[in-house]
Amino acid sequence: MKKLSIKLILFVGISIIMVALSIGATASFFLYRLANTNAQHLETMLMGKYDEEIRWQTEQANTMLNAIGKLRDEGKIDKDMAFR
C-alpha cells in the first residue's frame, strides 16, 4: 500500500509541475508578443509625431523668412536687420 500511495503522490506532483510549467510558458509567450506589438505601435506613433513636428517647424520657419523677405523688399527693414 505504501508504494502505491508514494507513486500516486509522485504522479500528482509531477502533473502539477508540468501544468504549471505549461501555463508559465504560455503566459510568457503571450506577454512577449504583447510587448513586441506595443513597442512597434509606440515607435510608429512617436515617429509619426516626430515627422509632423518637423514639418510644422519647417513651415513656421519658411513663413517667418518669407515675411522678413517681404518686409525687406518693401523697404520697411534694411538688409542688416533682415539678416539678424
N, C-alpha and C positions, 0 to 999 in steps of 0.2 A: 504494500500500500504506500509506503514511503516513497518508493521510486516513482510511482505514478503521479503523486502529488508534486514532486520536485520537477518532473517532466512537464506537467501542466503549468506550473508557475513559471518555468523557464520559457515555455512556448508563449504564454500570455505576455511576459516581459519583453521578449524579442518582438512579438507582434506590435506591442505598444511603441517600442523604439522605432520600428520600421514605419509605422503610420506617422509618428512624429517627424521622422526624417523626410518622408514624402511630402507632408504638409509644409514643412520648413522650406524644402527645395522649391515647391510650387509657389509659395509666397515670395521667396527670394527672386524667382524668375519674373513674376508679375511686377514686383517692385522695381526690378532692373529695367523692364520695358517701360514702365511708367516714368521713371527718372529720365530715360533717353527721350521719350516723347516730350516731356516737359522742357527739357533742355533745348531741344530743337525748336519748340514753339517759342520759348523765351528768346533764343538767338534771332529767329525770324522777326519777332516783334521789335527787339532792340535795334536790329539793323534797319528795319523799315523806318522807325522813328529817327534814327541817325541820318538816313538819307533825306527824309523830309526836313529835318533841321538844317542840314547843309544847303538844301535847295532854298529854304526860306531865307537863310543868312545871305546867300549869294544874290537873291533877288533884292533884298534890302540894300546891300552894298551897291548893286548896279543902279538902283533907283536914286540913292544918295549921290553917286558920282554923276549920273545924268543931270540931276538938279543943279549940282555945283557947276557942271559944264555949261548948262543953260544960263545960269547967273553970270558966269564969266563971259560967255558970248554976248550977253546983253549989256555988258559993261557995268553991271551992278557991283561986282567984286573984281579986284585986279588979279593978275596972274599969280603973284606971290601968295595972296590969300587963298586962292583956289587950290594950291599945292600943299597947304598946311595940313 
